[in-house]
Amino acid sequence: MLGGQVEWRRSISRLARVIFRRGSQNRFMKISVVIANHNYERYLEASIESVLSQNYPDLELVLVDDGSTDGSRQVMERYRARAKILFKPNGGQASALNLGFRHCAGDAVLFVDSDDVLSPGALARIASAWRPGFSKLHFPLDLVDQEGGRLGGRIPRARLSRGDLRADVSKRGLYVSSPGSGNAYARSFLAAVMPIPEQDWPFADAYLICLAPMHGEIGAIDESLGGYRRHPGSATNITTASLPELRSKLSRMLETSLSMGRLVQRAAPPGLQSSGNPATRHWLHLKANLALAKVERRSAAGTWGLARQLAAAAWSAPEVSPAGKLQFFAFALAVAALPFSLAVPLIQAAFAPGDRVRCSVSAGAGRLSDWARVSRAGPPRR
């Protein structure tokens, strides 16, 4: 009897050691962070320091400068003892990410924009949440201003998608994802889909975000693990854009979502392929399409048609909360019904990535007055 108890205890002890050893390996898996930069000298040091201050035991940092003409390379040189530094001629984001991936060895890889930052402890939290079978693990980012101050919101506003998304993404083309800096990718996934086609994907992170559900499960962490910087030079900032800039950026959003839909069609497993571009049915695409229709002063009938499609898509989307469904309904109704001079500021506010609108009544009135003057000047020439 005693011998049996001793053997049982030894078995439990061996099992505990195996579990602990596996847990430790997961907790301290090798993580590579690639920071690709082009002319963001002002923000680069903060981004680098946010990674190096992680105090994570198995971290690799790769810095790629994509032909900057400011002082970015001098900033990088200060970190040569603690990071792998790569300089290249300007070739765009895709070429920078491709080069960075070729020179890193992590089991998980983050591509952090050089104007964004990671929060303290982010990498340890990613490692503890990582599971076999993930193609990526994503997390929200807090919105910060040019100086790093919190703006009181986060991106994305909707709940992050998670799990096996192959069927849903094949049907709708898109899913709720964090932007580029909020994603940790499995090396096996990246090895299967990279290099990113450099001419076809100027916004390279969209290519990776799009394909990830087709190569494994999507993991999600609900707390913010970083900062997404809002500043005038950001390619996605439309809240202060002029009318031509607004039209151009909304057009790029639509082009990117349509490209993602076409990519999903090609990558979808047999039996899940969609007829037509699946992205055109997702509320993310329809929101931008409705906004652009208003900005371009398309026919009222066409605008109202898009408004109805957006309301229906958001209402049936499981990831949109009940309050969010009502907000989409109100946005669709307001954009379709309001005159141009009032609808455009609403569109700009609605595409702010989660931050609170902070303007006085007088400033808001002045902004509406500016748009009213544009409205009276008539539709833009083509």
C-alpha positions as CSV (number, residue, x, y, z in Angstrom):
1,M,0.0,0.0,0.0
2,L,2.8,2.4,1.0
3,G,4.7,1.6,-2.1
4,G,1.7,2.4,-4.3
5,Q,1.3,5.8,-2.6
6,V,4.9,6.6,-3.2
7,E,4.7,5.7,-6.8
8,W,1.5,7.7,-7.2
9,R,3.2,10.8,-5.7
10,R,6.2,10.4,-8.0
11,S,3.9,10.2,-11.0
12,I,2.1,13.4,-9.9
13,S,5.5,15.1,-9.3
14,R,6.7,14.1,-12.8
15,L,3.5,15.4,-14.4
16,A,3.8,18.7,-12.5
17,R,7.4,19.1,-13.7
18,V,6.3,18.5,-17.3
19,I,3.4,21.0,-17.0
20,F,5.7,23.6,-15.4
21,R,8.4,23.1,-18.0
22,R,5.8,23.5,-20.9
23,G,4.3,26.6,-19.2
24,S,7.8,28.1,-18.8
25,Q,8.6,27.5,-22.4
26,N,5.4,29.2,-23.5
27,R,5.8,32.1,-21.0
28,F,9.3,32.8,-22.3
29,M,9.0,31.9,-26.0
30,K,11.2,33.9,-28.3
31,I,9.4,37.1,-29.4
32,S,10.7,39.3,-32.2
33,V,9.6,42.9,-32.6
34,V,10.3,44.6,-36.0
35,I,10.0,48.4,-36.1
36,A,9.8,49.6,-39.6
37,N,10.4,53.4,-40.0
38,H,10.2,56.1,-42.6
39,N,10.8,59.7,-41.5
40,Y,9.3,59.4,-38.0
41,E,12.4,60.6,-36.1
42,R,10.1,62.5,-33.7
43,Y,8.4,59.3,-32.4
44,L,11.0,56.6,-33.1
45,E,12.9,56.8,-29.8
46,A,9.7,56.4,-27.8
47,S,8.7,53.3,-29.9
48,I,12.1,51.7,-29.4
49,E,12.3,52.4,-25.7
50,S,8.8,50.9,-25.2
51,V,10.1,47.6,-26.6
52,L,13.5,47.5,-24.8
53,S,11.9,48.4,-21.5
54,Q,9.7,45.3,-21.6
55,N,12.1,43.3,-19.4
56,Y,11.2,40.2,-21.4
57,P,13.9,37.4,-21.2
58,D,13.8,36.3,-24.8
59,L,13.3,39.4,-26.9
60,E,14.8,40.2,-30.3
61,L,14.4,43.8,-31.7
62,V,14.9,44.5,-35.4
63,L,15.0,48.1,-36.6
64,V,14.4,48.7,-40.3
65,D,14.8,52.2,-41.8
66,D,13.1,52.6,-45.2
67,G,15.1,55.4,-46.8
68,S,14.4,58.1,-44.2
69,T,15.7,61.6,-45.0
70,D,15.4,63.0,-41.4
71,G,17.5,62.0,-38.4
72,S,15.9,58.6,-38.0
73,R,19.1,56.6,-38.8
74,Q,21.0,58.5,-36.2
75,V,18.4,57.6,-33.6
76,M,18.7,53.9,-34.6
77,E,22.4,54.0,-34.4
78,R,22.2,54.7,-30.6
79,Y,20.7,51.3,-30.2
80,R,23.1,49.2,-32.3
81,A,24.3,47.3,-29.2
82,R,20.8,46.2,-28.3
83,A,19.1,45.8,-31.7
84,K,19.7,44.5,-35.2
85,I,19.7,47.5,-37.5
86,L,18.9,47.4,-41.2
87,F,19.1,50.4,-43.6
88,K,17.5,50.2,-47.0
89,P,16.4,52.6,-49.8
90,N,12.8,53.7,-49.7
91,G,10.6,51.0,-51.0
92,G,7.4,51.1,-48.9
93,Q,6.0,49.4,-45.9
94,A,5.8,45.9,-47.5
95,S,9.5,45.9,-48.5
96,A,10.5,47.0,-45.0
97,L,8.4,44.3,-43.3
98,N,9.7,41.7,-45.7
99,L,13.3,42.6,-44.9
100,G,12.7,42.7,-41.1
101,F,11.1,39.3,-41.1
102,R,14.0,37.8,-43.0
103,H,16.3,38.9,-40.2
104,C,14.3,37.8,-37.2
105,A,13.9,34.4,-35.5
106,G,11.1,34.8,-33.0
107,D,8.4,32.2,-32.5
108,A,6.0,35.2,-32.5
109,V,6.6,38.4,-34.4
110,L,5.2,41.9,-33.9
111,F,5.5,44.6,-36.5
112,V,5.2,47.8,-34.5
113,D,4.8,51.1,-36.3
114,S,7.5,53.5,-35.4
115,D,5.0,56.1,-34.2
116,D,3.3,53.5,-31.9
117,V,4.4,52.1,-28.5
118,L,3.9,48.9,-26.4
119,S,2.7,49.1,-22.8
120,P,4.9,47.8,-20.0
121,G,4.5,44.0,-19.7
122,A,2.9,43.7,-23.1
123,L,5.2,40.9,-24.3
124,A,4.9,38.8,-21.1
125,R,1.1,39.1,-21.4
126,I,1.2,38.0,-25.1
127,A,3.4,35.0,-24.2
128,S,1.1,33.9,-21.3
129,A,-2.0,34.1,-23.6
130,W,-0.4,32.4,-26.6
131,R,-1.8,29.0,-27.5
132,P,-0.8,26.3,-30.1
133,G,-2.7,26.8,-33.3
134,F,-2.9,30.6,-33.2
135,S,-2.0,32.3,-36.5
136,K,-2.1,35.6,-34.6
137,L,-3.0,37.1,-31.3
138,H,-4.3,40.6,-31.3
139,F,-5.1,43.3,-28.7
140,P,-6.5,46.8,-28.6
141,L,-4.4,49.9,-28.5
142,D,-5.0,53.1,-26.4
143,L,-5.2,56.3,-28.4
144,V,-2.4,58.7,-27.6
145,D,-1.6,62.2,-28.9
146,Q,1.7,63.5,-30.4
147,E,3.3,63.7,-27.0
148,G,2.1,60.3,-25.8
149,G,-0.8,61.6,-23.7
150,R,-3.9,59.4,-23.6
151,L,-6.9,60.7,-25.6
152,G,-9.5,58.6,-23.7
153,G,-10.3,56.0,-26.3
154,R,-8.9,52.9,-27.9
155,I,-8.8,51.2,-31.3
156,P,-10.8,49.2,-32.3
157,R,-14.0,50.3,-30.6
158,A,-15.8,47.0,-31.4
159,R,-14.9,43.8,-29.7
160,L,-12.0,42.0,-31.3
161,S,-12.9,38.9,-33.4
162,R,-11.5,35.6,-32.1
163,G,-11.6,31.8,-32.7
164,D,-11.9,30.0,-36.0
165,L,-13.0,32.7,-38.3
166,R,-12.6,30.9,-41.7
167,A,-16.3,30.6,-42.4
168,D,-17.3,34.1,-41.3
169,V,-14.4,35.8,-43.1
170,S,-15.0,33.8,-46.2
171,K,-18.6,35.1,-46.1
172,R,-18.0,38.7,-45.1
173,G,-14.5,39.3,-46.2
174,L,-13.4,41.4,-43.2
175,Y,-13.3,41.0,-39.4
176,V,-12.7,43.2,-36.4
177,S,-8.9,43.4,-35.9
178,S,-6.5,45.6,-34.2
179,P,-4.3,47.8,-36.5
180,G,-0.8,46.7,-37.4
181,S,1.0,47.3,-34.1
182,G,-1.7,45.4,-32.1
183,N,-0.9,42.0,-33.7
184,A,1.5,39.2,-32.7
185,Y,1.9,36.7,-35.6
186,A,3.0,33.1,-35.5
187,R,6.2,32.6,-37.3
188,S,4.7,29.6,-39.1
189,F,2.0,31.7,-40.5
190,L,4.4,34.5,-41.7
191,A,6.6,31.9,-43.3
192,A,3.6,30.6,-45.3
193,V,2.4,34.0,-46.6
194,M,5.5,36.2,-46.8
195,P,7.1,38.0,-48.7
196,I,4.2,40.5,-48.9
197,P,3.7,41.5,-52.6
198,E,5.3,44.9,-52.5
199,Q,3.5,46.5,-55.4
200,D,0.0,45.3,-54.6
201,W,-0.1,46.1,-50.9
202,P,1.1,49.6,-49.9
203,F,-0.6,49.1,-46.6
204,A,1.2,45.8,-45.8
205,D,-0.3,45.1,-42.5
206,A,-3.7,44.7,-44.2
207,Y,-2.3,41.8,-46.1
208,L,-1.3,39.9,-43.0
209,I,-4.5,40.8,-41.1
210,C,-6.5,39.5,-44.0
211,L,-4.8,36.1,-44.4
212,A,-4.3,35.2,-40.7
213,P,-7.8,33.6,-40.2
214,M,-7.2,31.3,-43.1
215,H,-4.0,29.8,-41.4
216,G,-5.1,29.2,-37.9
217,E,-7.2,30.5,-35.0
218,I,-7.3,34.1,-34.0
219,G,-6.5,34.8,-30.3
220,A,-7.6,38.0,-28.6
221,I,-6.7,39.9,-25.4
222,D,-9.3,42.4,-24.4
223,E,-7.1,44.8,-22.4
224,S,-5.0,47.4,-24.2
225,L,-1.3,46.5,-24.6
226,G,0.0,49.6,-26.4
227,G,-0.5,53.1,-27.7
228,Y,-1.8,54.1,-31.2
229,R,-0.5,57.6,-31.9
230,R,-2.8,60.2,-33.5
231,H,-1.0,62.9,-35.3
232,P,-1.4,65.0,-38.5
233,G,1.1,62.9,-40.5
234,S,-0.7,59.6,-40.0
235,A,-2.0,58.0,-43.2
236,T,-5.2,57.0,-41.4
237,N,-6.0,60.4,-39.8
238,I,-9.1,61.9,-41.5
239,T,-10.5,63.9,-38.6
240,T,-8.7,67.1,-39.7
241,A,-8.5,66.3,-43.4
242,S,-9.5,68.8,-46.1
243,L,-12.2,67.8,-48.5
244,P,-9.8,66.4,-51.2
245,E,-7.8,64.6,-48.5
246,L,-11.0,63.1,-47.0
247,R,-12.2,61.9,-50.4
248,S,-8.7,60.4,-51.1
249,K,-8.4,58.6,-47.7
250,L,-11.9,57.2,-47.9
251,S,-11.2,55.9,-51.4
252,R,-8.0,54.2,-50.1
253,M,-10.0,52.6,-47.3
254,L,-12.4,51.2,-49.9
255,E,-9.7,50.0,-52.2
256,T,-7.9,48.3,-49.3
257,S,-11.1,46.5,-48.1
258,L,-11.9,45.4,-51.7
259,S,-8.3,44.1,-52.1
260,M,-8.7,42.2,-48.8
261,G,-12.0,40.7,-50.1
262,R,-10.3,39.5,-53.3
263,L,-7.5,38.0,-51.3
264,V,-10.0,36.1,-49.0
265,Q,-11.7,34.7,-52.1
266,R,-8.5,33.2,-53.3
267,A,-7.4,31.9,-49.9
268,A,-10.8,30.6,-48.6
269,P,-10.9,26.8,-48.1
270,P,-12.9,24.6,-50.6
271,G,-16.6,24.9,-49.9
272,L,-16.3,28.3,-48.3
273,Q,-15.6,30.5,-51.4
274,S,-18.0,33.4,-51.7
275,S,-19.7,34.6,-54.9
276,G,-18.7,38.2,-55.5
277,N,-16.4,40.2,-53.3
278,P,-17.3,39.3,-49.7
279,A,-16.0,42.5,-48.3
280,T,-18.8,44.5,-49.9
281,R,-21.2,43.0,-47.4
282,H,-19.3,43.9,-44.2
283,W,-20.2,47.0,-42.2
284,L,-16.7,48.2,-42.2
285,H,-16.7,48.5,-46.0
286,L,-20.3,49.8,-46.1
287,K,-19.5,52.6,-43.6
288,A,-16.7,53.9,-45.7
289,N,-18.7,53.5,-48.9
290,L,-21.6,55.5,-47.5
291,A,-19.3,58.2,-46.3
292,L,-17.6,58.5,-49.7
293,A,-21.0,58.6,-51.4
294,K,-21.9,61.6,-49.3
295,V,-18.6,63.4,-49.8
296,E,-18.8,62.8,-53.5
297,R,-22.5,64.1,-53.5
298,R,-23.8,61.0,-55.2
299,S,-27.6,60.7,-55.8
300,A,-29.9,60.7,-52.8
301,A,-31.3,57.3,-53.9
302,G,-27.8,55.7,-53.9
303,T,-26.9,57.2,-50.6
304,W,-30.1,56.0,-48.9
305,G,-29.5,52.6,-50.4
306,L,-26.1,52.4,-48.9
307,A,-27.5,53.7,-45.6
308,R,-30.0,50.8,-45.5
309,Q,-27.3,48.3,-46.3
310,L,-25.0,49.6,-43.5
311,A,-27.8,49.5,-40.9
312,A,-28.7,45.9,-41.9
313,A,-25.1,44.7,-41.9
314,A,-24.4,46.2,-38.5
315,W,-27.6,44.9,-37.1
316,S,-26.8,41.3,-38.1
317,A,-23.2,41.5,-37.0
318,P,-22.6,39.5,-33.8
319,E,-19.5,41.5,-32.9
320,V,-21.4,44.8,-32.7
321,S,-22.9,45.5,-29.3
322,P,-26.6,46.5,-29.0
323,A,-25.5,50.1,-28.3
324,G,-23.2,49.9,-31.4
325,K,-26.0,48.7,-33.6
326,L,-28.1,51.8,-32.6
327,Q,-25.1,54.0,-33.3
328,F,-24.7,52.6,-36.7
329,F,-28.4,53.1,-37.4
330,A,-28.1,56.7,-36.3
331,F,-25.0,57.3,-38.3
332,A,-26.5,55.8,-41.5
333,L,-29.7,57.8,-41.1
334,A,-27.9,61.1,-40.3
335,V,-25.4,60.8,-43.2
336,A,-28.2,60.1,-45.7
337,A,-30.6,62.7,-44.3
338,L,-28.3,65.7,-43.3
339,P,-27.2,68.3,-45.8
340,F,-23.6,68.1,-47.0
341,S,-22.4,70.9,-44.7
342,L,-23.5,69.0,-41.6
343,A,-22.8,65.5,-42.8
344,V,-19.1,65.9,-43.5
345,P,-18.1,66.9,-40.0
346,L,-20.1,64.0,-38.7
347,I,-18.3,61.6,-41.0
348,Q,-14.9,63.0,-39.8
349,A,-15.9,62.4,-36.2
350,A,-17.3,59.0,-36.9
351,F,-14.0,57.8,-38.5
352,A,-11.9,59.0,-35.5
353,P,-10.5,55.8,-34.1
354,G,-12.3,55.7,-30.8
355,D,-11.3,59.0,-29.3
356,R,-13.6,61.4,-27.7
357,V,-14.5,64.5,-29.6
358,R,-13.0,67.4,-27.8
359,C,-14.1,70.8,-29.2
360,S,-15.9,73.8,-27.8
361,V,-19.2,74.9,-29.1
362,S,-17.6,77.8,-30.8
363,A,-14.9,75.7,-32.4
364,G,-17.5,73.2,-33.6
365,A,-19.7,76.0,-35.0
366,G,-16.7,77.4,-36.8
367,R,-15.9,74.1,-38.3
368,L,-19.5,73.7,-39.6
369,S,-19.3,77.2,-41.0
370,D,-16.2,76.3,-42.9
371,W,-17.9,73.2,-44.4
372,A,-21.0,75.3,-45.2
373,R,-18.8,77.6,-47.3
374,V,-17.4,74.6,-49.1
375,S,-20.9,73.3,-49.6
376,R,-22.1,76.6,-51.2
377,A,-19.1,76.5,-53.5
378,G,-20.7,73.5,-55.2
379,P,-19.4,70.0,-55.8
380,P,-15.7,69.4,-56.4
381,R,-14.5,69.4,-60.0
382,R,-13.2,66.2,-61.5
